[in-house]
Amino acid sequence: MNIKKQILAFDFGASSGRAMLGRFDGEKIELEEVHRFSNDPVLVSGTLYWDVLRLIHEVKQGLIKAKAYGKIDSLAIDTWGVDFGLIDAQGNLLENPVHYRDTRTHGMMEEVFKIIPKEDIYRQTGIQFMNINTLFQLYYLKTRRPDLLDRADKLLMMPDLLLFMLTGGLQSEFTIASTGQLIDAQKSDWAYDLLEKLDLPTDILCPVTYPGQVSGSLSAEICDELGIDPIPVVAIASHDTASAVVAVPTASTAADDFVYISSGTWSLMGIEAKKPLINDQTFKFNFTNEGGYGKTTRFLKNIMGLWLIQESRRQWNREGADVSYADLEYEALECDAFKSFINPDEDILGTPGDMPNRIRELCRKTGQPVPEKRGEVVRCIYESLALKYRVTKDQIETVTGHKYDDLHIVGGGTKDKLLSQFTANSTSSRVIAGPIEATALGNMAVQLMAQDAIKSLPEARKVIAASFDLKYYEPEDQEVWETALKKYKEIYAHK
């Protein structure tokens, strides 16, 4: 491979992170995993934290290992959304960032709505209402821990915080900032008046920056510590979903001409729109309008994804079962179809704990057969997710007036062949699955565009499509899935 550029992407998910090396020869990107590590939250005195200092340690290990590959032309970081750290005027981290699955924000939405009507918040921000949103985390601090906010000089979303620790630079990148319900969707800038109505500080916010340019370099201190040369740092679409959407291997050049699911712990399902879609219908459907590369809008819905399977498996393994994901898929296929369904987005399913029993309780409350065996629980999850995707796709088509024949699934969830097939069946769409490493590839694509090695987003998607094999799933058993959809809607008509 005749290497033109060699770049490094640090991709942080909700359960693991990795340093991925990308080699670009002008036509294709070749990936190599340099370093992988777990990202484990830590529960201390009833609060669930991210261990951010451990994450910085792991970034340093990735940088040390990358030395063996020669010159690195640039690096960038992407992470999950909504969470943040607070630093004081001397640049010290005031406390470890709190995990979005912590229970501190329960009830915060209702308190905020007493001050500002829900409709007014949505009209300005266009963001799906979830109690994990940064807006409600900040309101918790304002009302329960005002001393912490008083000591804060700057608020930095997770990728911005990690970059600050590596470069000393301060920024608020647009795509990650947009996840928190703090951005005015029409202005692509902070919703200052909204924050002021809630008496939330605005002087702690850094100016919003946009992806696609070199924004700094590793600090001399980091380079001396690790014995490495300075590496330029690129401002990318630093929300992991925003990077994944960059990597959707569509041949279409129209911004709103494809539906995607970025599939992993969460399922982020939507379209890439030219501008925000904010109206009574999108408010009713609770869709979000997050920032995308090139100031596009990621019009999507956050759906509880493979977290439901992951947390169920953790529970069974805690009980001594030692089952793999392949074991669970096999057991699910051995069970009867369409016995019971859940709404994947029930609040009770969003926090760590005994997921199988929570699912059984939801089925019991809705008068459905209770899934007792592991395979029955897993089948319930898979079928419920696929049907939720169908409902969401129908809503997207209602809002846009556009029919979508193909559905792209990108990310780690593409390895789950059963869910991909169920999604094709449920949505009556051809599913195009891949690439698995969409987030890292989107991260790298923006780095390459910032260095003019790739000229445009359509070209980047063409390069990605040529670099990796895709899998295709055609719809099957559509009549039985239509019958299941009717049953699902009868149970969850209000969801």
N, C-alpha and C positions, 0 to 999 in steps of 0.2 A: 504494500500500500504506500503510495507516494503521499506522504503527509504534508498538507499545507498548513493546517492549524491543529494544535493539541490543546484541549481545554478541559477544565475540571468543573464538575457540577456537584455541589453538596445538596442532597435532597433529603429533607427531614419529613418523615411521616409521623403519624400519631403513635406508632409502636416501634419504629426502627428508623435508622438513617444510614446513609452510605455516601461515600465519595466515588463518583463515576468519572472515568477518564474517557474523553471522546477524541477520536482521531478523524479528521476530515480531509479527504483527498480531492475535494472539488466536486464530487458527485455523490458520495455516500459517507455516512457517519458510522464508524465502528466503535462499539462500546466495550469497556472493560471495567469491572468492579475493582477498585483499588482498596477500599476499606468499608466494612459493614459493622454496624453496632446497634445494640438495642436502645430504645428510647423509653425508659421505664419511669412512669410517674411515681412520686413518693408521697405517701400519706403520713403527715405529721400533725399530731394534736387536732385531728379532725379536718384538716385542710389538705387537698390534693395539689401537689406542686409539680412543675417541670424541673428537672435537675439540670439547669442551664449551664452550670459550671462544668458538669460532666460532658455536656454536649460540646462545649468549647474544647475540652480535652480531646474528644474524639475527632473534631475538625483538625486539630494539630497533628494527631496520629495520621490522618488522611494526607495532610500536607507533607509529612515526613516520608510516607510511603510513595507519594507521587514523585519525589526526587529521583527515584530510580528510572523514571520514564523520560528524563531529559527536560528540555525547556517546556514550561507551561505558559501558553500565550494569554490565558485569562482564567478567572474563576468566578463563580456566582453561587448564591444560596437561595433555595426556596424552602418554605415550610407550610404547615397548616395555618389556618386563619384565626381570627378573633382575639387570640391571646397576646399579651404584651408584658414588658418589663418597665419599671420606673427607675430612673437614675437621678441622682442629686446633682447639684451644681458643680461638684468636683468629679463627676463621671462615675460615681460609685453606684452599683446596683443596690436598691433599697431592700429588696427581698426577692426570693425566687418567684418567677412568674407562676400564677395559679392556673391549674389545668381547667379547660373549659367544661370538663365533666364534674368539677366540684359543685357542690350543692348550694354555694353561697348566693347564687343569683335566682334561686327559686322564689317566686313572688315579686321579683323586682319589676317585671313588665307591668304588672297591675298597679304598682306604686307610680311608675312613670306615666301610665295612661291617665292617672288622676290629675296630672299636671298638663300634659299635652295629649290630645286625642290621638288614638292609634292611627286613624286615617291621615292626620296631619303629618305624623312621622313618616308614614309610608309614602305620602305624596312627595315629600322632599328627598327621602333617601332611596326609596324603591327597594328596600331590603326586606327579605323574608323575616318574619318575627320568630326569633328563637331566644330562649332565655340565656343562651351562651354568648350572645352578641356583646361586643366590646361596650356598647352604650350602656347595657344593663350591668356589666361588670364595673364600669366606672361609677354608675349611680349607687351601687352597693358600697363602694369605697367612700363616696361622698357622704352617705348617710350613716355608715357603720364604722368607717375608719378614716375620718377626715384628716387625722394627723399625718397619715401616709401621703395623701394627696398634697397636703401643705408642704411636705418636705421634697416633693418631686419637682425636678427642673424640666425633665423631658419624658414623654411617653414614647416608647419604641416598640412597634410590633415585632414579632419574634425574629423574622429574617433581618430586620433593621437592627435589632438588638445584637444579634450574632455578628453582623458586619461592623457595628460600632466597637465591639470587643476585639475585632481583628484589624480594623483600620483606623479607629478613632473618629470616623466620619459620622455625621448625623444626617439621616434622611427619613422620609415617610414615603415609601414607594406606593404608587397609586393602587395597584391591584390588591395588595395586602391590606392597605388602609380601607379599601372599599368593603371589605368583609364585615366590618365592625358596626355598621349602621351609624357611622359618624360623617359620611361624605354626602354632600349635596350632589345627587345624580346628574342634574342638568349642568352644574358648574364644574364638575370633576374636581372639587376642592372641598375643604372642611365645611360642614354645616354649622358655621359659627353661631348663628342665631338660635338654632335648636339646642346647642350645648349651653348657651347662655340662659335659656329659659329653664334649664334644669340646674342652673348654678354650677355647672361643671367647668373647670378651668380650661381655657383655650391657649394660654401661653405655654403649656407643656407640649403643644403639637409642633412638629417640625414642618417646614414647607413641603408640599406634595411634589414628588418627582415622578418621572415617567420612565418606563423601561426602554432600553435601546441605546444606552451610551455608557462609555467607561466612566466610572464615578469615583475612582480612587485606586489605592494600592494597599497591599498588606503593609502594616506599620513596620518601621525599622526594628522596633522591639520584638515583634513576632519573628521577623526574619533572622535576627541575631539569635534568638532563643532556639529556633529550629534549624539553623544553619542552612537557610534556603535563600535564593534570590528573590527580590521583589516580584510580585505577580499582580498585574492589573486586575481590578475588580469591576465587573460589569453590573449595572443596574438592569435586572431582567424583570419579567413578570413573576414576582417573588412569592405570590400565593401559588401553592402547588397545583391547584386546579387551573389557574390561569396559564401556567406553564404546560400542563397537560393538554389544554385546548389548543395551544400553539401547535402541538404535535399531532393533532387529528389529521390522518393522512387522506384528506378529501381532495379530489381533483377540482372541486367547485371553487370558483373565485368569488362567488356571491357570499356575503357575510352571514346571511340568514338561511342558507340553503341546505343545511344538514343538522340533524339532531345527534347529540353525543351523550354518552354516560361516561364520566370519569369514575371508574369503579375501583373501590378499595374499602377501607374502613367505612367511609361514607360513599354514597352514590350521588354524584352531582350530575343532574340530567337537565339539558337545555339546548339552547342554540347560541350562536355568536351573532349578536345583533349590531346594527350600525349605530343605534342610539337606544336609550332606556325605553322600556315599555312599561309605563306607569299609568294605570287607569283603574276604574272600579272593578273590572274583571280580573286584572292581575292581582289586585288587592284581595279580592275574594278567594282566588286560588292560592294566595300567599307565595307568589314567585319573587325571586330576588333579582336585582340588577347590579351585578358586581363588575368591577373594571376589568378590561381585557387589554391585551397588547394592541398598540395603535389607537388607544382610547375607544376601542370597541366596548360593547356591553356583553357580559356573560349573563344572558337571561336564562335563569335556571331555577331548579328546586333542589334543596338539600334533602336527601332521603337517607334514613339510617340504612347503611349498606351491610357489608360483610362483617361489621362489628357484631351483629347479632349471632353469626356463626362463630366468630372468634371468641366471643365472651362465653357462648355455650360450651365450646370445646374446652376453654379454660376451667369451667366449672366441672365438667365431666372428668378432666384430668386431675383436678384437685381431689375428686372423689376416688381417684386411683384407676381410672379407666385406661389411660394411655392410648387414646385414639388419634389417628391422623385425619387430615381433611379428606384424604382419599377413602379412608374407612367410613367416614360420615356420609360421603356422597354415595357409596355403595349401599349403606344401610337405608338411605333415603329412597333409592330406586327400588328397594325391596318392599316399600310400604305403599299403601293405597293412595291414589291421587285425590286431591281436592277435598280432604276430610274436614279441614278447619283452616281459618285464615286469621292473620293479625294485621292491624295497621302498623307497619314498621316504625312509624314516627310517634308512637305513644311515649309520653314523658317517662314512664316507668322503665322503658327499655334503653334509656340514654345514659344510665349510670352503671358503673361496675357492680357485679353481684351475680346472684343465681339466676341467670337468664332463662334456662329451661323452665324453672318453676314460675317465673313471671309470665312467660308465654302461655303456660298451662292455665294460669289464673285468668289471663285475658280471654282465652277461649271459653273458660268456664263462665265468666261474666256475660259473655255474648251468646250463651246457650248453644255452643258448638261442641262437638266431640273433643275431648281433652286428649292431646297427643302425649302418650305416656312413654313410649319407647324413644330412644335417641333418634332413630331414623324418621319417626313421625314428626318430631320437633324440627329436624333439619328440613324435611320436605315442606312443612308448614312455612318455614322461613323463606325458602327458595320460591315457592309458589306465590307467597304474599308479596315478595319483592318484585317478581315479574309482573304481577297484576298491578302493583303500585306504579311500575314503569308505564304500563298501558294507560292507566288513568292520567298520568302526568303527560304522556305523549298526546293524548286526546285534548288535554287542556292547552298544550302548546299550539296545537293545530287550530283550536277554537280562537285563541288570542291572535294568531298570525294570519289566519285564513289560508294557510298553506298546508298541503299534504306532503308527508315525508315518507318515502318508500324505504330508504335505508337508514339504519341506526348504527352509528359508530360507538363501539365500546373500547376505551383505552384504559391502560393502567393494570395494576396487579390482578384485578378481578377478571381479566381476560383469561387467566389460567383456569378459571372455574368453568369448565365446558358445560356442565349441567345448567348453570344459571344463564349462560349465553344462549343455549338452545331454548330454555324456558322463556327467555326474553323475546327471541324471534317468534315463538309460538304465540305468546300473549299479545305482542304488539302488531302481529301480522306484517312484520318488516324483515327484510334481509338484514342480518346483523353482521357487521364487519368488525372483527375483534383484533385489536392490536394497534400500535405496539404495546408490549407489556411495560416497557420503560418510558412511557409517554412523558412523565413529568421531567425526568432527567434530560430527555431529548428536547423538550420544549425549552428548558433552561439553556441547553447548549445552542439551540437554534438562534435564540435571541443574542447570545454571546457572539455567535458568528455573524449575525446581521449587524451588530454594533461595530464589528471590525471590518465590515464590508466584504466578508468572505462569501456571504449569501446576500443577495440583493433585495429580497422581498419575502413576505410571509407565504404567498403561493409557492415561491421557489423552495422555501424551507420545507413546506409540506410535501412537495414533490421529492425532495431529497430523502425525507424520512420514509415515505412510501417505498422508495427504491432500496432503502437500506435494510428493511426487515420484512419477514414473511407475515402475511395477514391470514386470518382464518375466517371462513364464511359459514354462516348458519342460515338455512332457509326455513321459513315457517312450516310447522307440522301440526296436525291435530287441531286445526283452527276452530272447528265446531265445538269441541269439548272445552277449549279455552274460552270461547265466547260464553258458553253456559256458566263456566266458573266465574267469569267476570260479572255476570248478572248477580250471582250469589254474593260475590265480594261487595258489590255496590249496595246490595240490600242490607248488609251488615254494617257497612261503613259509609253510608250515604252522607253523613254529616262531616266526614273527614276530608 
